[in-house]
Amino acid sequence: MLRSRVRALQAAGIESEICWGYDVGGTRMFAGLCTCHVLGPANEDLAVGKLTKLVRDRDYDVITVISYPPAYQALSDAGFRGAIVSECHGNLGLTNVRGAQTADLVIAVSNRLRRECRRLGIRVPVSTLVNTVDVERFAGGSTEGSRHDSRFEVSPKERLVAFAGRLGEEKNWPLILEAFAELAPRRRNLRLWFAGGGEREDLAEELRRRVRELGIGGQFRWFPLVEPDDMPAFYGALAKSKGVLALPSREEAFGMVLVEAM
């Protein structure tokens, strides 16, 4: 989503930068695209200090805050006079948007979240702006215009069950592994593919451990880091196999991968 946004801003002649509270692997996706800053320290006071200095040193016109409440204190300390936009993505976003009373605008990615922001007492304007998908890139599961990737080759007899996304708790991804483990012995042509989630080694190790314990390693493939430009090829392989995308999330603000896959 952020990568698409940066590209759209560049096309409109608008320069953008991204500042991360900490890097879990996301910055690599913006290499050569825009400048990325990483605050890094786990100590919140140090992080706020670094962000305050960054804002003072740079000449920003608009700052968008996504799921990083300490940013509001940093913007206040820096005396920032530009526009502040706060974005709300999912229930976690609702928790993080509570400090947005100093923002000029709050953006929610669904009407439900907009109503929840109002219920929480957010007094600044709240607007709904849904996430967007370039439908031409994903239409019909086609790989036309996408980069060829031999990783996503599938044999004619194989049928895919796929998951795409982070390995966060809210995605409920272990349920897919457990369900597949029950089905796999009866359907030996089934394959389970996971795309993404390779940013955090602790979660990556948990995934590997669960696959081993369930004994599905022979039918499981994991693509830890898939570039956005390669996702059409991933969905194309899924469509070619007449497969299924599974997303058993406990909650989704929008469900971007569902729209892409459809």
Secondary structure per residue as TSV (DSSP state, phi and psi in degrees):
chain	resnum	aa	ss	phi	psi
A	1	M	-	360.0	-49.5
A	2	L	H	-64.7	-38.1
A	3	R	H	-62.2	-44.0
A	4	S	H	-62.8	-38.0
A	5	R	H	-65.8	-44.0
A	6	V	H	-60.6	-42.8
A	7	R	H	-62.8	-41.8
A	8	A	H	-64.8	-39.8
A	9	L	H	-64.8	-41.9
A	10	Q	H	-62.0	-40.9
A	11	A	H	-62.0	-28.0
A	12	A	T	-91.1	4.6
A	13	G	T	79.3	22.3
A	14	I	-	-108.8	123.1
A	15	E	-	-80.2	140.1
A	16	S	-	-138.2	153.8
A	17	E	E	-134.4	157.8
A	18	I	E	-124.2	136.3
A	19	C	E	-120.8	123.5
A	20	W	E	-103.3	142.8
A	21	G	S	-63.9	-42.7
A	22	Y	S	-154.0	156.3
A	23	D	-	-102.0	118.1
A	24	V	S	-108.6	22.2
A	25	G	S	113.0	-8.4
A	26	G	G	-70.4	-28.2
A	27	T	G	-63.9	-28.1
A	28	R	G	-62.6	-24.5
A	29	M	G	-75.1	-10.9
A	30	F	G	-110.8	8.2
A	31	A	T	-59.5	126.7
A	32	G	T	80.0	-1.8
A	33	L	T	-104.7	-45.0
A	34	C	S	-158.3	169.8
A	35	T	E	-78.2	132.5
A	36	C	E	-117.8	137.8
A	37	H	E	-116.6	142.6
A	38	V	E	-124.7	121.0
A	39	L	-	-70.6	-43.7
A	40	G	-	84.5	-62.3
A	41	P	-	-63.8	141.1
A	42	A	S	-71.4	-25.4
A	43	N	S	-69.2	118.8
A	44	E	H	-64.0	-37.3
A	45	D	H	-62.0	-41.2
A	46	L	H	-66.2	-40.2
A	47	A	H	-63.5	-43.5
A	48	V	H	-62.3	-40.5
A	49	G	H	-62.3	-42.5
A	50	K	H	-65.9	-40.6
A	51	L	H	-68.9	-38.3
A	52	T	H	-59.0	-45.6
A	53	K	H	-64.5	-41.2
A	54	L	H	-60.3	-45.0
A	55	V	H	-65.4	-38.6
A	56	R	H	-66.9	-36.7
A	57	D	H	-79.2	-24.2
A	58	R	S	-102.8	159.2
A	59	D	-	-108.8	71.6
A	60	Y	-	-82.9	142.8
A	61	D	S	-94.4	-39.0
A	62	V	E	-135.3	137.4
A	63	I	E	-124.7	126.7
A	64	T	E	-105.0	129.0
A	65	V	E	-106.5	123.1
A	66	I	E	-123.7	109.0
A	67	S	S	55.5	42.1
A	68	Y	-	-145.3	78.8
A	69	P	T	-53.8	-35.4
A	70	P	H	-59.3	-17.1
A	71	A	H	-61.3	-33.6
A	72	Y	H	-65.0	-38.4
A	73	Q	H	-66.4	-41.0
A	74	A	H	-63.7	-41.1
A	75	L	H	-65.6	-37.1
A	76	S	H	-66.5	-45.7
A	77	D	H	-63.6	-32.5
A	78	A	T	-81.0	-8.9
A	79	G	T	66.6	33.9
A	80	F	-	-63.9	130.8
A	81	R	-	-112.5	2.0
A	82	G	S	-81.2	-171.9
A	83	A	E	-81.1	140.5
A	84	I	E	-117.6	125.0
A	85	V	E	-117.2	131.4
A	86	S	E	-110.2	132.0
A	87	E	E	-109.5	139.7
A	88	C	E	-115.2	116.3
A	89	H	-	-122.8	102.4
A	90	G	H	76.9	-178.4
A	91	N	H	-64.0	-32.9
A	92	L	H	-62.7	-38.4
A	93	G	H	-62.2	-34.7
A	94	L	H	-62.8	-38.6
A	95	T	H	-64.7	-42.6
A	96	N	H	-80.0	-15.0
A	97	V	G	-86.5	-4.0
A	98	R	G	-61.5	-27.0
A	99	G	G	-88.7	12.2
A	100	A	G	-86.0	13.4
A	101	Q	G	-64.2	-19.6
A	102	T	G	-89.9	-2.4
A	103	A	-	-77.2	160.5
A	104	D	S	-87.7	-24.0
A	105	L	E	-156.3	140.0
A	106	V	E	-112.3	131.2
A	107	I	E	-111.5	125.5
A	108	A	E	-109.2	145.7
A	109	V	S	-89.3	4.4
A	110	S	S	-155.0	159.2
A	111	N	H	-65.4	-33.1
A	112	R	H	-59.9	-45.7
A	113	L	H	-67.1	-34.3
A	114	R	H	-62.3	-43.1
A	115	R	H	-64.9	-37.7
A	116	E	H	-66.4	-37.2
A	117	C	H	-60.5	-42.4
A	118	R	H	-64.4	-40.2
A	119	R	H	-63.6	-32.5
A	120	L	T	-76.9	-5.3
A	121	G	T	92.0	17.2
A	122	I	-	-66.5	120.3
A	123	R	-	-96.0	-16.4
A	124	V	S	-77.7	162.5
A	125	P	-	-56.4	136.4
A	126	V	E	-122.0	124.4
A	127	S	E	-122.7	151.6
A	128	T	E	-95.4	126.3
A	129	L	-	-138.0	102.0
A	130	V	-	-71.2	154.5
A	131	N	-	-66.5	153.5
A	132	T	-	-115.9	151.3
A	133	V	-	-129.4	134.5
A	134	D	-	-75.8	92.9
A	135	V	H	-64.4	-27.7
A	136	E	H	-65.0	-31.9
A	137	R	H	-70.2	-27.4
A	138	F	H	-112.7	1.6
A	139	A	G	-59.0	128.7
A	140	G	G	63.7	18.3
A	141	G	G	69.4	16.7
A	142	S	-	-73.3	146.8
A	143	T	-	-100.9	7.9
A	144	E	T	-62.3	131.3
A	145	G	T	85.8	-9.8
A	146	S	S	-96.6	160.5
A	147	R	-	-75.6	137.8
A	148	H	-	-69.2	136.6
A	149	D	-	-138.0	112.1
A	150	S	G	-65.9	-15.6
A	151	R	G	-61.3	-28.9
A	152	F	G	-99.2	23.7
A	153	E	-	-77.8	139.5
A	154	V	-	-134.1	139.6
A	155	S	-	-77.6	157.6
A	156	P	T	-59.4	-28.5
A	157	K	T	-88.0	-13.2
A	158	E	-	-79.4	142.7
A	159	R	E	-120.9	130.3
A	160	L	E	-101.9	140.0
A	161	V	E	-114.6	127.3
A	162	A	E	-129.5	150.8
A	163	F	E	-130.4	138.7
A	164	A	E	-133.6	127.7
A	165	G	S	148.3	-175.9
A	166	R	-	-70.5	165.7
A	167	L	-	-99.5	31.6
A	168	G	-	-71.3	158.8
A	169	E	G	-59.2	-35.8
A	170	E	G	-66.4	-19.3
A	171	K	G	-78.5	-17.3
A	172	N	-	56.6	33.8
A	173	W	T	-64.8	-26.7
A	174	P	H	-59.3	-27.3
A	175	L	H	-60.5	-37.1
A	176	I	H	-63.8	-43.7
A	177	L	H	-60.8	-44.7
A	178	E	H	-65.8	-42.8
A	179	A	H	-65.3	-40.8
A	180	F	H	-65.8	-37.4
A	181	A	H	-62.2	-31.7
A	182	E	H	-75.1	-33.7
A	183	L	H	-86.6	-33.2
A	184	A	G	-55.9	-42.3
A	185	P	G	-61.2	-25.9
A	186	R	G	-91.9	-15.2
A	187	R	-	-133.1	84.0
A	188	R	T	-69.6	-14.0
A	189	N	T	-87.3	-1.2
A	190	L	E	-77.3	144.0
A	191	R	E	-131.8	141.2
A	192	L	E	-111.1	121.0
A	193	W	E	-114.8	134.2
A	194	F	E	-114.8	132.4
A	195	A	E	-118.9	124.4
A	196	G	-	96.9	177.6
A	197	G	-	89.7	9.1
A	198	G	-	-88.7	7.0
A	199	E	S	-72.7	-33.0
A	200	R	-	-112.8	121.4
A	201	E	H	-66.9	-32.4
A	202	D	H	-64.9	-41.9
A	203	L	H	-73.3	-33.1
A	204	A	H	-62.9	-41.0
A	205	E	H	-67.9	-35.7
A	206	E	H	-63.5	-40.9
A	207	L	H	-61.1	-48.3
A	208	R	H	-59.9	-42.2
A	209	R	H	-62.7	-44.9
A	210	R	H	-64.8	-39.0
A	211	V	H	-62.7	-43.2
A	212	R	H	-62.5	-47.3
A	213	E	H	-64.2	-33.1
A	214	L	H	-84.6	-9.6
A	215	G	T	67.8	33.7
A	216	I	-	-111.5	14.0
A	217	G	G	-56.7	-33.2
A	218	G	G	-70.3	-17.6
A	219	Q	G	-116.7	11.7
A	220	F	E	-116.7	136.8
A	221	R	E	-132.1	138.2
A	222	W	E	-124.5	130.6
A	223	F	E	-113.3	92.7
A	224	P	S	-60.1	-41.0
A	225	L	-	-130.1	109.7
A	226	V	-	-115.1	120.9
A	227	E	-	-64.4	146.3
A	228	P	G	-53.9	-35.3
A	229	D	G	-68.0	-16.7
A	230	D	G	-97.5	-7.0
A	231	M	H	-64.5	-34.8
A	232	P	H	-58.0	-36.3
A	233	A	H	-68.0	-36.1
A	234	F	H	-63.5	-49.2
A	235	Y	H	-66.7	-32.3
A	236	G	H	-62.8	-40.8
A	237	A	H	-64.8	-38.0
A	238	L	H	-63.4	-43.5
A	239	A	H	-67.5	-40.0
A	240	K	H	-60.0	-36.0
A	241	S	T	-84.8	0.5
A	242	K	T	56.4	44.5
A	243	G	-	-93.6	-166.5
A	244	V	E	-133.8	134.0
A	245	L	E	-92.0	125.6
A	246	A	-	-110.7	128.8
A	247	L	-	-138.7	85.1
A	248	P	-	-87.5	38.7
A	249	S	-	-58.8	145.6
A	250	R	S	-71.6	-30.4
A	251	E	-	-159.7	143.8
A	252	E	-	-135.3	131.2
A	253	A	S	-71.7	-33.9
A	254	F	S	-141.8	-42.5
A	255	G	-	78.3	57.4
A	256	M	H	-56.2	-42.7
A	257	V	H	-67.2	-28.0
A	258	L	H	-65.0	-42.4
A	259	V	H	-67.1	-42.6
A	260	E	H	-60.8	-45.5
A	261	A	H	-66.4	-38.1
A	262	M	-	-68.0	360.0
